[in-house]
C-alpha cells in the first residue's frame, strides 16, 4: 500500500493512498473513518469492488478464450474442436467485444438469427457453446444472469428431403461388392453403420453365428491432425446391430488379414482421409451417382422403414438417442407421391 495515515481535527483518521489507473496515471484517494483499522478496511473494500467491476468488464471474447482453454483439458478433442469452430466462426465476430454483463437475450437472438441459414445441428452447437460460456461466467461472478435462458433454437424453416440411393443404384452397388472396398460398402448398406464405426470395427466385434455387430469403437480425431480408435463403450451404451443373409455371405468371403474388418494397406486402422479415398475409388466407372458414405446409412434406414420396420427398432439399429431423429426417414419421396396421386379414386 502506497499511502499514509493522519489525524484530522475532528478526531477521525484519514488514509491517503496513491492509486495506479489503467491508463498509467496516478490518483490520490482518501478514506476517513473513526480509527486506522476502519480506514484501512474501507480502502480494502474499495479495492475489492474495483476488482469485481474490472472482472465484470471482461469481454465475451476474452472469457470465451479462457473457457475454451479449460475445455481442451476436460473433453474429447473432437468435442473441443467443435466448440472452437463455432466460437471462432460465429460467436466471436458478433459478441466477442461485448462485456459479459452487457449481453442481453436480444443479442443471443441476434446471434442465432445470423445462423438461420445453417442446419439445426449447427445452430444447436452454436447455442450450446454460448450458453456454456455464459453459464460459466455467472458461476464465476462475471455477470449476474445467463442471457441464453429462455432462448430456443428454432427448427429448420423448410424440411430438407434426405438423399438416398434409388433401387436400381442399390442393385448396381450390390453387384459390384467383389471390388476392393466392397466389404465396407456392404456394411454401410446392410448394417447402417457410420463410417467412423466401420473404420474401428474388429473381427471379434462380429458374432457370425448370431449375426450381430457390436459397435465398440470409432476412429476419430484425438488431436490436431491425429486420428486414433477410441472406445465408445465407456461413456455410451453398447450398440448391437443385427444383419441378414446378404451381409453374412459378404463377411464369410472377406479376407481376414488384420484385426480390422476394413484395414488400411499395412493392416492397421484406416483414417477418414484414406477411407474416403477408397470409397470414392469404388465408384470409378460405375454408372450411378457417388453420394457420401453417410448417404448409405440414410439409404439403409429409409428402406428399412419403407419395408415396414418398426420405428423404435430402426432407432435402436441406428443408435439414435431419440426416435425423433429416426422420424426424418419416414419422409415420402417424389416418386412415391406421384404413384400415390395416381391412385386417387375419383
C-alpha positions in Angstrom: 0.0 0.0 0.0 1.5 3.4 -1.1 -0.2 5.7 1.5 -0.2 7.3 4.9 -2.4 8.0 7.9 -3.1 11.4 9.5 -5.3 12.5 12.4 -7.9 15.1 11.4 -9.1 18.0 13.7 -12.4 16.3 14.2 -10.7 13.2 15.6 -11.2 10.9 12.7 -8.3 9.1 10.9 -7.6 9.8 7.2 -5.8 7.3 5.0 -4.4 8.8 1.8 -3.3 6.4 -0.9 -2.0 6.7 -4.5 -3.8 4.5 -6.9 -2.5 3.3 -10.3 -5.0 3.9 -13.0 -5.5 1.6 -16.1 -4.1 4.4 -18.4 -0.8 4.6 -16.3 -1.6 7.7 -14.4 -1.7 8.0 -10.6 -4.6 9.4 -8.5 -4.7 10.2 -4.8 -7.8 9.0 -2.8 -8.8 9.5 0.8 -10.6 7.2 3.2 -11.8 8.8 6.5 -13.0 6.7 9.4 -13.0 6.8 13.2 -10.0 4.5 13.5 -6.9 3.5 11.5 -8.3 -0.1 11.2 -11.7 1.2 9.8 -9.9 3.5 7.4 -7.8 0.6 6.1 -10.8 -1.7 5.9 -12.6 1.0 3.8 -9.6 1.1 1.5 -9.6 -2.7 1.1 -13.3 -2.8 0.4 -12.8 -0.1 -2.3 -10.1 -2.3 -3.9 -12.3 -5.4 -3.8 -15.2 -3.6 -5.5 -12.8 -2.3 -8.1 -11.6 -5.8 -8.9 -15.2 -7.0 -9.2 -16.0 -4.1 -11.5 -12.9 -4.8 -13.6 -13.9 -8.5 -13.8 -17.4 -7.7 -14.9 -15.9 -5.7 -17.8 -14.3 -8.9 -19.2 -15.4 -9.5 -22.7 -17.2 -12.4 -24.2 -14.2 -13.0 -26.4 -11.7 -12.9 -23.5 -13.7 -15.2 -21.3 -14.7 -17.5 -24.1 -11.0 -18.0 -24.9 -10.3 -18.9 -21.2 -13.3 -21.2 -21.2 -12.0 -23.0 -24.3 -8.6 -23.5 -22.7 -10.2 -25.3 -19.8 -12.5 -27.3 -22.1 -9.5 -28.5 -24.0 -8.3 -30.3 -20.9 -11.6 -31.9 -19.9 -13.4 -33.1 -23.1 -12.5 -35.2 -26.2 -10.6 -33.4 -28.9 -13.5 -33.7 -31.3 -15.8 -32.0 -28.9 -13.3 -29.3 -28.2 -12.7 -28.8 -31.9 -16.4 -28.2 -32.4 -16.6 -25.7 -29.6 -13.6 -23.9 -31.0 -15.0 -23.8 -34.5 -18.4 -22.4 -33.5 -16.9 -19.9 -31.1 -14.3 -18.5 -33.5 -16.5 -18.6 -36.6 -19.9 -17.3 -35.3 -19.8 -16.2 -31.6 -16.5 -14.2 -31.6 -17.3 -11.9 -34.6 -20.7 -11.0 -33.3 -20.4 -10.9 -29.5 -16.6 -11.0 -28.9 -16.1 -7.3 -27.9 -19.2 -7.1 -25.7 -18.8 -7.1 -21.9 -20.2 -10.2 -20.3 -22.6 -8.2 -18.1 -23.9 -6.3 -21.1 -25.1 -9.3 -23.2 -28.8 -9.3 -23.4 -31.3 -12.0 -24.6 -31.8 -9.9 -27.7 -28.1 -10.3 -28.5 -28.4 -14.0 -28.3 -31.4 -13.9 -30.6 -29.4 -11.8 -33.0 -26.6 -14.3 -32.9 -29.0 -17.2 -33.6 -30.7 -15.2 -36.3 -27.4 -14.7 -38.1 -27.0 -18.5 -38.2 -30.5 -19.1 -39.6 -29.1 -20.4 -42.9 -27.2 -23.2 -41.1 -28.6 -26.7 -40.3 -30.4 -27.2 -37.0 -27.5 -29.2 -35.7 -25.0 -26.4 -36.4 -27.4 -23.8 -34.8 -27.7 -26.2 -31.8 -24.0 -26.4 -31.4 -23.6 -22.6 -31.6 -26.2 -22.2 -28.9 -24.7 -24.8 -26.6 -21.3 -23.1 -26.9 -22.5 -19.6 -26.0 -24.9 -21.0 -23.3 -22.0 -22.8 -21.6 -19.7 -19.8 -21.8 -22.4 -17.6 -20.2 -23.2 -20.2 -17.5 -19.5 -20.3 -16.5 -19.4 -16.5 -16.4 -22.4 -16.5 -14.0 -20.8 -19.2 -11.8 -17.6 -17.1 -11.6 -19.3 -13.9 -10.7 -18.6 -12.1 -14.0 -22.3 -11.4 -14.7 -25.5 -11.8 -12.7 -27.6 -13.8 -15.2 -27.4 -16.0 -18.3 -29.0 -14.2 -21.3 -29.4 -17.6 -23.0 -32.1 -18.7 -20.6 -35.5 -18.9 -22.3 -34.0 -18.8 -25.8 -34.9 -21.8 -28.0 -33.2 -23.0 -31.2 -35.8 -22.7 -33.9 -36.4 -25.7 -36.2 -35.5 -25.6 -39.9 -37.8 -23.3 -41.8 -38.2 -26.0 -44.5 -37.9 -29.7 -44.5 -34.8 -30.9 -46.2 -35.5 -34.1 -48.2 -33.0 -36.8 -47.5 -31.0 -38.0 -50.5 -30.8 -41.8 -50.8 -29.9 -44.3 -53.5 -32.6 -45.5 -55.8 -33.4 -49.2 -56.2 -31.5 -49.5 -59.5 -28.5 -47.8 -58.0 -28.6 -50.1 -55.0 -28.7 -53.1 -57.3 -25.6 -51.7 -59.1 -23.7 -51.3 -55.8 -24.6 -54.8 -54.7 -23.5 -56.4 -58.0 -20.0 -54.9 -57.5 -19.3 -55.9 -53.9 -16.4 -58.0 -55.2 -14.5 -54.8 -55.9 -11.8 -53.6 -53.4 -13.6 -51.9 -50.5 -16.7 -53.9 -51.2 -16.9 -55.1 -47.6 -17.1 -51.6 -46.3 -19.9 -50.8 -48.8 -21.8 -53.9 -47.7 -21.5 -53.0 -44.0 -22.6 -49.4 -44.7 -25.6 -50.6 -46.8 -26.6 -53.7 -44.9 -25.9 -52.6 -41.3 -26.2 -48.8 -41.5 -23.0 -48.2 -39.5 -21.4 -44.8 -39.6 -18.1 -44.6 -41.5 -16.1 -44.0 -38.3 -17.7 -47.1 -36.8 -16.7 -49.2 -39.8 -13.1 -47.9 -39.5 -12.9 -49.0 -35.9 -14.6 -52.4 -36.4 -12.7 -55.5 -35.3 -13.5 -59.1 -36.5 -14.1 -60.0 -32.8 -16.9 -57.4 -32.8 -18.8 -59.6 -35.3 -20.8 -62.6 -34.0 -21.2 -64.6 -37.2 -23.2 -67.3 -35.5 -25.9 -64.9 -34.1 -25.3 -62.4 -37.0 -24.7 -59.3 -34.8 -22.2 -56.5 -34.9 -21.3 -54.8 -31.6 -20.1 -51.2 -32.0 -17.3 -50.8 -29.5 -15.0 -48.1 -31.0 -14.8 -45.4 -33.6 -11.8 -43.9 -35.4 -11.9 -40.2 -34.5 -9.7 -37.1 -34.2 -7.8 -37.1 -30.9 -5.5 -34.2 -31.6 -4.9 -31.7 -34.4 -4.1 -33.8 -37.4 -4.1 -37.1 -35.5 -6.7 -39.8 -35.6 -7.0 -43.0 -33.5 -9.5 -45.6 -32.4 -11.5 -44.5 -29.4 -13.6 -46.9 -27.2 -17.2 -45.7 -27.1 -18.4 -48.2 -24.5 -17.1 -46.3 -21.5 -19.4 -43.3 -21.8 -22.1 -44.6 -24.2 -24.4 -47.7 -24.3 -23.1 -50.6 -26.4 -25.0 -50.8 -29.6 -25.7 -54.2 -31.2 -26.7 -54.3 -34.8 -28.3 -57.4 -36.3 -27.8 -58.3 -40.0 -29.1 -60.7 -42.6 -28.1 -63.3 -45.1 -26.7 -60.9 -47.6 -24.1 -59.3 -45.3 -23.4 -62.7 -43.8 -22.3 -64.0 -47.2 -20.0 -61.0 -47.9 -18.4 -61.3 -44.4 -17.8 -65.0 -44.9 -15.9 -64.4 -48.1 -14.0 -61.3 -46.9 -10.2 -61.7 -46.3 -9.2 -61.7 -42.7 -5.6 -60.4 -42.8 -6.0 -57.9 -39.9 -7.9 -57.4 -36.6 -9.7 -54.7 -38.5 -12.6 -55.7 -40.9 -11.7 -52.9 -43.2 -8.0 -52.3 -42.7 -5.5 -49.9 -44.1 -2.9 -51.2 -46.6 -0.5 -52.1 -43.8 -3.1 -53.8 -41.7 -3.9 -51.1 -39.2 -6.9 -48.9 -38.9 -8.0 -46.5 -41.7 -8.1 -42.8 -41.2 -11.1 -40.8 -42.5 -9.0 -39.5 -45.4 -7.9 -42.9 -46.6 -11.4 -44.3 -46.0 -12.9 -41.6 -48.2 -10.3 -42.2 -51.0 -11.0 -45.9 -51.0 -14.8 -45.2 -51.0 -14.5 -42.8 -54.0 -12.4 -45.3 -55.9 -15.1 -48.0 -55.5 -17.4 -45.9 -57.7 -14.9 -45.3 -60.5 -16.6 -46.5 -63.7 -20.0 -47.2 -62.2 -23.0 -45.7 -64.0 -24.5 -44.3 -60.8 -24.2 -41.2 -58.5 -21.4 -41.1 -56.0 -23.1 -39.9 -52.8 -21.3 -39.6 -49.5 -20.7 -42.7 -47.3 -23.3 -41.3 -44.8 -25.9 -41.5 -47.6 -25.6 -45.3 -47.5 -26.7 -45.1 -43.8 -29.6 -42.9 -44.9 -30.4 -45.5 -47.6 -30.4 -48.3 -45.1 -32.7 -46.5 -42.7 -35.1 -45.3 -45.4 -35.6 -48.7 -47.0 -36.0 -50.4 -43.6 -38.9 -48.1 -42.8 -40.3 -48.4 -46.4 -40.2 -52.2 -45.9 -42.3 -52.0 -42.8 -39.7 -52.0 -40.0 -41.0 -50.6 -36.7 -39.6 -47.1 -36.0 -38.2 -47.9 -32.5 -36.4 -51.0 -33.8 -34.8 -48.8 -36.5 -33.9 -46.2 -33.8 -32.0 -49.0 -31.9 -30.2 -50.3 -35.0 -29.0 -46.8 -35.9 -28.1 -45.8 -32.4 -30.2 -42.7 -32.3 -30.7 -41.1 -28.9 -34.3 -40.2 -29.7 -36.9 -41.6 -32.0 -37.5 -38.1 -33.2 -34.2 -38.3 -35.1 -35.2 -41.5 -36.7 -38.5 -40.0 -37.9 -36.7 -38.0 -40.5 -36.5 -41.2 -42.5 -40.3 -41.5 -42.7 -40.5 -38.9 -45.5 -42.1 -39.8 -48.8 -40.0 -39.1 -51.9 -41.3 -37.5 -55.1 -41.7 -40.9 -56.9 -43.9 -42.3 -54.0 -46.0 -39.1 -54.1 -46.5 -39.4 -57.8 -47.6 -43.1 -57.5 -49.9 -42.3 -54.7 -51.6 -39.4 -56.5 -52.4 -41.8 -59.5 -54.4 -43.9 -57.1 -57.0 -41.2 -56.5 -60.4 -42.9 -56.8 -62.4 -40.0 -58.3 
